[in-house]
Amino acid sequence: MGDSVGLVETQFFTFGSADDPFVLHCDTELAEVTLAYETYGSLDADGSNAILLFHALSGSQHAAGYNPAIPEVGERWTEENHVGWWDGFVGPGRAIDTDRFFVVCANYLGGCYGSTGPASVNPATGRPYGHDFPWLCFADMVDSQLRLLEHLGIDKLHAAIGGSTGGVMVLSLATRYPDKVDIAIPISAGVQTTALQRIHNFEQINAIQNDARFSSGDYYGGPGPDGGLALARMIGHKTFVSLQALWQRARDEVIDQEDGAGMYRLNNPLESYMRHQGEKFVARFDANSYLRIMHAWNTYDLVGEAGRDDLGDLFIDCKHQRYMVFSIDSDVCFYPEEQEELVRYLEVADVPYRWVTVHSDKGHDSFLLEPSLYYPHLVDTLTNAL
């Protein structure tokens, strides 16, 4: 459906100074912030056709088209990143139609694909921030992107869209700045961190920090915590893909039995598949950035950040907005019950919404892999009244 946006380039926006720093919710600050971003389509003269995409946990600013290299990112920009993570969704005639909409996607603050993060050079020391990079919350990441929108001449969004942690940021933006967005489309997201998510995230945090090569986060210029990051990815990956899809993907994997003497030898394709996922991830992501996102997820406080007393009044100023809520029936990362809870609070606040459950055997990753299941609902929501 539709065409690709073709060859694209990442752009960079820098703001802040020693005299005008970017103040974070943890009461620390960054003197200077750079955001890596991409845009697709053209902004209308009145700026009314803008859509902001929030990528998921380990995604990037590269949502659509083909981007073979980002010199500022270097070897971390692996082949896996070259095609946009939502390329099947964004483009001329596609669900997010770039003939009609101006689409913006930025790498998270704290990320590792060109935005200011732990691997970036600290201007105060001339060395990578490492462990000195501040801990962030999702609200900080959202607020940094509002600076980008202002730079692009966008005062109000037609829509904000995101899946997984990107969907969480949609909710953060929509509830804290209700006048900044008309349509909110959270996909497989929730209004609070669940106990299971918190445990999975804590396991991943420990996997990285317990790696001897983590060096308290100051591993740049030497061997990094590759083993810990690979293990963290394996812990997380099992929640992104359904067990059925895991088994189908793993059946063709070659079982690697090259471990050293006395080490556990892989004896099942699932084990080989999971190890491959971990090793592949290490090549393209930074452990400190991963920790910052895990921390943001585990300290997610939508109510507090919106200045509300409880979830019951979270959406009280959102009555003018429209919500398109997506669940995935096989999702074990953000279970469908979490979207049911979100919808319940939208109803309490009398906010118009549509709630669709996507039936898929691919689990949480369905929103990345199956555009045809989302296409009609996205098109209708973005172009017609509820």
C-alpha positions as CSV (number, residue, x, y, z in Angstrom):
1,M,0.0,0.0,0.0
2,G,1.6,3.3,-1.2
3,D,5.2,4.1,-1.8
4,S,8.3,4.5,0.3
5,V,9.6,8.0,1.0
6,G,12.9,6.8,-0.5
7,L,16.4,8.0,0.5
8,V,16.4,10.2,3.6
9,E,18.9,11.9,5.9
10,T,18.9,12.5,9.6
11,Q,19.0,16.1,10.7
12,F,20.1,17.6,14.0
13,F,18.7,20.4,16.2
14,T,20.7,21.8,19.1
15,F,19.3,24.0,21.9
16,G,20.4,25.3,25.3
17,S,23.5,26.9,26.7
18,A,25.3,27.3,30.0
19,D,23.2,30.4,30.6
20,D,19.9,28.8,29.5
21,P,20.2,25.0,30.2
22,F,17.5,22.4,29.7
23,V,16.2,21.6,33.1
24,L,15.2,18.0,33.8
25,H,12.5,16.7,36.1
26,C,15.1,15.2,38.4
27,D,16.3,18.7,39.1
28,T,19.5,18.4,37.2
29,E,20.2,20.1,33.9
30,L,21.9,19.8,30.5
31,A,23.7,22.9,29.2
32,E,23.2,21.8,25.6
33,V,20.9,19.2,24.0
34,T,21.1,17.9,20.4
35,L,18.2,15.9,19.0
36,A,18.6,13.7,15.9
37,Y,15.4,13.7,13.8
38,E,13.9,13.0,10.4
39,T,10.9,14.5,8.7
40,Y,8.7,13.3,5.8
41,G,6.2,15.2,3.7
42,S,5.7,19.0,3.8
43,L,4.4,21.2,6.5
44,D,1.3,23.2,5.6
45,A,1.5,27.0,5.7
46,D,-0.6,27.1,8.9
47,G,1.4,24.2,10.4
48,S,-1.8,22.2,11.0
49,N,-0.9,18.9,9.3
50,A,2.0,17.8,11.6
51,I,2.2,14.3,13.1
52,L,4.8,13.4,15.8
53,L,5.9,9.8,16.0
54,F,7.5,8.4,19.1
55,H,9.7,5.4,18.6
56,A,9.7,2.4,20.9
57,L,12.4,1.4,23.4
58,S,15.3,0.7,21.1
59,G,14.1,2.5,18.0
60,S,15.5,5.6,16.4
61,Q,14.6,8.8,14.5
62,H,14.6,6.8,11.3
63,A,11.0,5.8,10.9
64,A,10.6,5.6,7.1
65,G,12.6,5.3,4.0
66,Y,16.2,4.2,3.5
67,N,19.1,5.8,5.5
68,P,22.3,3.8,4.9
69,A,24.7,5.9,7.1
70,I,24.8,8.5,9.9
71,P,28.4,9.6,10.3
72,E,27.6,11.0,13.8
73,V,26.4,7.5,14.9
74,G,29.2,5.5,13.2
75,E,29.3,1.7,13.4
76,R,26.3,1.5,15.7
77,W,24.2,2.3,12.6
78,T,24.1,-1.3,11.5
79,E,22.3,-2.8,8.5
80,E,19.3,-3.5,10.7
81,N,18.7,0.2,11.0
82,H,18.9,1.2,7.4
83,V,15.2,0.7,6.5
84,G,12.9,2.8,8.7
85,W,11.3,1.0,11.6
86,W,7.8,2.0,10.4
87,D,8.6,2.1,6.7
88,G,5.4,0.0,5.9
89,F,3.3,2.6,7.6
90,V,4.8,6.0,6.5
91,G,4.9,7.3,3.0
92,P,2.8,8.5,0.0
93,G,-0.5,6.7,0.1
94,R,0.4,4.7,3.2
95,A,-1.4,4.8,6.5
96,I,0.5,7.9,7.6
97,D,0.2,9.6,4.2
98,T,3.1,11.9,3.6
99,D,1.2,13.4,0.6
100,R,-1.1,14.8,3.3
101,F,0.8,15.0,6.5
102,F,4.2,16.3,7.7
103,V,5.7,13.6,9.9
104,V,8.4,14.2,12.5
105,C,10.3,11.5,14.4
106,A,13.2,12.2,16.9
107,N,15.6,10.0,18.7
108,Y,15.0,10.0,22.5
109,L,17.0,12.4,24.6
110,G,19.4,9.9,26.3
111,G,19.5,7.7,23.2
112,C,22.4,6.6,21.1
113,Y,21.5,7.4,17.5
114,G,22.6,11.0,17.4
115,S,20.7,12.7,20.2
116,T,22.5,13.8,23.3
117,G,23.1,10.7,25.5
118,P,25.6,9.0,27.8
119,A,28.0,8.3,24.8
120,S,28.0,12.0,23.8
121,V,30.9,14.2,24.6
122,N,30.3,16.2,27.8
123,P,31.3,19.8,26.8
124,A,32.5,20.4,30.4
125,T,35.0,17.6,30.3
126,G,35.6,16.8,26.6
127,R,35.0,13.2,27.4
128,P,31.8,11.0,27.0
129,Y,29.3,11.6,29.8
130,G,29.2,8.0,30.9
131,H,28.0,7.7,34.4
132,D,27.7,11.5,34.7
133,F,24.8,11.6,32.3
134,P,21.6,12.4,34.3
135,W,18.8,9.9,34.8
136,L,15.8,10.8,32.8
137,C,12.0,10.4,32.9
138,F,9.7,10.0,29.9
139,A,8.5,13.6,30.5
140,D,12.1,14.9,29.8
141,M,12.2,13.1,26.5
142,V,8.8,14.5,25.5
143,D,9.7,18.0,26.6
144,S,12.9,18.0,24.5
145,Q,10.9,17.1,21.5
146,L,8.5,20.0,22.1
147,R,11.6,22.2,21.7
148,L,12.1,20.6,18.3
149,L,8.5,21.2,17.3
150,E,8.8,24.9,18.2
151,H,12.0,25.0,16.1
152,L,10.1,23.5,13.1
153,G,7.2,26.1,13.5
154,I,4.7,23.6,14.8
155,D,2.5,25.0,17.6
156,K,-0.1,22.2,17.6
157,L,0.0,18.6,16.4
158,H,-2.7,17.0,14.3
159,A,-1.7,13.8,16.0
160,A,0.8,12.1,18.2
161,I,1.4,8.4,17.5
162,G,3.6,5.8,19.2
163,G,3.8,2.1,20.1
164,S,5.1,0.6,23.4
165,T,7.2,3.1,25.3
166,G,6.4,5.4,22.4
167,G,2.7,5.1,23.2
168,V,3.6,6.0,26.8
169,M,5.1,9.2,25.6
170,V,2.0,9.9,23.5
171,L,0.0,9.8,26.8
172,S,2.6,12.0,28.5
173,L,2.4,14.6,25.8
174,A,-1.4,14.5,25.6
175,T,-2.1,14.7,29.3
176,R,0.6,17.3,30.2
177,Y,0.1,19.5,27.2
178,P,-3.5,18.8,26.1
179,D,-3.7,21.9,23.9
180,K,-0.7,20.7,21.9
181,V,-2.4,17.7,20.2
182,D,-5.8,16.9,18.7
183,I,-5.5,13.1,18.2
184,A,-3.6,10.7,20.4
185,I,-2.8,7.2,19.1
186,P,-1.1,5.0,21.8
187,I,-0.4,1.5,20.5
188,S,0.1,-1.2,23.1
189,A,0.8,1.2,26.0
190,G,-0.5,1.8,29.5
191,V,-1.0,4.5,32.1
192,Q,1.3,3.0,34.6
193,T,4.2,0.6,35.0
194,T,3.0,-2.9,35.9
195,A,4.6,-5.2,38.4
196,L,5.7,-7.6,35.7
197,Q,7.2,-4.8,33.6
198,R,9.1,-3.5,36.6
199,I,10.5,-6.9,37.4
200,H,11.6,-7.5,33.8
201,N,13.2,-4.0,33.6
202,F,15.0,-4.6,36.9
203,E,16.4,-7.9,35.7
204,Q,17.8,-6.1,32.6
205,I,19.3,-3.3,34.7
206,N,21.1,-5.8,36.9
207,A,22.3,-7.8,33.8
208,I,24.1,-4.7,32.6
209,Q,25.3,-3.3,35.8
210,N,26.6,-6.7,37.1
211,D,28.8,-7.1,34.0
212,A,32.4,-6.6,35.2
213,R,33.1,-4.4,32.1
214,F,30.3,-2.0,32.9
215,S,32.8,0.1,34.9
216,S,30.1,2.1,36.6
217,G,29.1,3.4,33.1
218,D,32.6,4.7,32.1
219,Y,33.5,2.0,29.6
220,Y,33.9,4.2,26.5
221,G,37.3,3.7,24.8
222,G,37.6,0.2,26.1
223,P,35.6,-3.1,26.2
224,G,32.0,-2.5,27.2
225,P,29.4,-4.6,29.0
226,D,28.5,-6.6,25.9
227,G,27.6,-9.7,27.8
228,G,25.3,-7.8,30.2
229,L,23.6,-5.9,27.4
230,A,23.1,-9.1,25.4
231,L,21.5,-10.7,28.4
232,A,19.3,-7.7,29.0
233,R,18.1,-7.9,25.4
234,M,17.2,-11.6,25.8
235,I,15.3,-10.9,28.9
236,G,13.3,-8.1,27.2
237,H,13.0,-9.8,23.8
238,K,10.8,-12.7,25.2
239,T,8.1,-10.1,26.0
240,F,8.2,-8.6,22.5
241,V,7.4,-11.7,20.5
242,S,4.8,-14.3,21.2
243,L,6.0,-17.8,22.1
244,Q,4.5,-19.2,18.9
245,A,6.4,-16.6,16.8
246,L,9.6,-17.3,18.8
247,W,9.4,-20.9,17.9
248,Q,8.6,-20.3,14.3
249,R,11.5,-17.9,14.0
250,A,13.9,-20.2,15.8
251,R,13.2,-23.4,13.9
252,D,15.6,-22.4,11.1
253,E,18.3,-21.2,13.5
254,V,21.6,-23.1,13.4
255,I,22.5,-24.4,16.9
256,D,25.9,-23.1,17.9
257,Q,27.8,-25.4,20.2
258,E,31.1,-23.6,20.2
259,D,31.1,-22.6,23.9
260,G,34.3,-23.3,25.8
261,A,35.1,-26.3,28.0
262,G,32.9,-26.5,31.0
263,M,30.4,-24.0,29.6
264,Y,26.7,-24.7,28.9
265,R,26.4,-25.9,25.2
266,L,23.4,-24.7,23.3
267,N,21.1,-27.6,22.5
268,N,17.9,-26.0,21.2
269,P,17.1,-23.6,18.3
270,L,15.3,-21.3,20.8
271,E,18.5,-20.9,22.7
272,S,20.5,-20.2,19.6
273,Y,17.9,-17.7,18.4
274,M,17.8,-15.8,21.7
275,R,21.6,-15.6,21.9
276,H,21.7,-14.3,18.3
277,Q,19.2,-11.6,19.3
278,G,21.4,-10.5,22.2
279,E,24.6,-10.4,20.1
280,K,22.9,-8.5,17.3
281,F,21.6,-5.9,19.7
282,V,25.0,-5.2,21.2
283,A,26.3,-4.1,17.8
284,R,23.7,-1.4,17.5
285,F,22.9,-0.1,21.0
286,D,24.6,1.5,23.9
287,A,24.2,0.0,27.4
288,N,24.1,3.3,29.2
289,S,21.3,4.5,26.9
290,Y,19.4,1.3,27.6
291,L,19.7,1.9,31.3
292,R,18.4,5.4,31.0
293,I,15.3,4.1,29.2
294,M,14.8,1.3,31.7
295,H,15.0,3.9,34.5
296,A,12.5,6.1,32.8
297,W,10.1,3.2,32.4
298,N,10.4,2.1,36.0
299,T,9.9,5.7,37.3
300,Y,7.0,6.4,34.9
301,D,4.5,8.6,36.8
302,L,1.9,9.9,34.4
303,V,-0.3,11.2,37.2
304,G,2.5,13.1,39.1
305,E,4.0,14.5,35.9
306,A,0.6,15.8,34.8
307,G,0.1,17.5,38.2
308,R,-3.0,15.4,38.9
309,D,-4.1,13.7,42.1
310,D,-5.0,10.3,40.6
311,L,-5.8,8.5,37.4
312,G,-9.5,9.4,37.7
313,D,-8.8,13.0,36.8
314,L,-5.8,12.5,34.5
315,F,-7.7,13.2,31.3
316,I,-10.0,15.9,32.6
317,D,-8.5,18.5,30.2
318,C,-8.5,16.2,27.2
319,K,-12.2,16.3,26.2
320,H,-11.4,18.1,23.0
321,Q,-9.0,15.3,22.0
322,R,-9.7,12.1,20.2
323,Y,-8.0,8.8,21.1
324,M,-7.4,5.7,19.0
325,V,-6.3,3.0,21.4
326,F,-4.8,-0.2,20.0
327,S,-4.4,-3.5,21.8
328,I,-2.7,-6.7,20.5
329,D,-4.4,-9.8,21.8
330,S,-1.1,-11.8,22.0
331,D,0.9,-9.0,23.7
332,V,2.8,-10.1,26.8
333,C,4.7,-6.8,27.2
334,F,1.8,-4.4,27.5
335,Y,-1.1,-6.8,28.1
336,P,-4.5,-5.9,26.6
337,E,-5.8,-5.3,30.2
338,E,-3.6,-2.2,30.3
339,Q,-5.4,-0.6,27.4
340,E,-8.7,-1.6,29.0
341,E,-7.6,0.4,32.0
342,L,-6.7,3.4,29.8
343,V,-10.1,3.3,28.1
344,R,-11.8,3.2,31.5
345,Y,-10.2,6.4,32.5
346,L,-11.0,8.0,29.1
347,E,-14.6,7.1,29.8
348,V,-14.5,8.6,33.3
349,A,-13.3,11.9,31.7
350,D,-15.8,11.7,28.9
351,V,-13.0,11.8,26.3
352,P,-14.0,10.5,22.8
353,Y,-12.1,7.3,21.9
354,R,-12.0,4.2,19.7
355,W,-10.5,1.0,20.9
356,V,-9.4,-1.7,18.6
357,T,-7.9,-5.1,19.4
358,V,-5.6,-6.4,16.8
359,H,-5.7,-10.2,16.4
360,S,-2.1,-11.4,15.7
361,D,0.2,-14.3,16.5
362,K,3.2,-12.0,16.5
363,G,2.8,-10.6,20.0
364,H,3.9,-7.0,21.0
365,D,6.0,-6.6,17.8
366,S,2.8,-6.8,15.7
367,F,2.7,-3.0,15.5
368,L,6.1,-3.0,13.8
369,L,5.5,-5.9,11.4
370,E,1.8,-5.9,10.2
371,P,0.8,-2.5,8.8
372,S,-2.3,-4.0,7.1
373,L,-3.9,-4.8,10.5
374,Y,-3.6,-1.1,11.5
375,Y,-4.0,0.7,8.2
376,P,-7.8,1.2,8.0
377,H,-8.1,2.4,11.6
378,L,-5.2,4.8,11.3
379,V,-6.4,6.2,8.1
380,D,-10.0,6.7,9.4
381,T,-8.8,8.2,12.6
382,L,-6.4,10.7,11.0
383,T,-8.8,11.8,8.3
384,N,-12.3,11.5,9.7
385,A,-14.2,12.4,12.9
386,L,-14.8,9.6,15.4
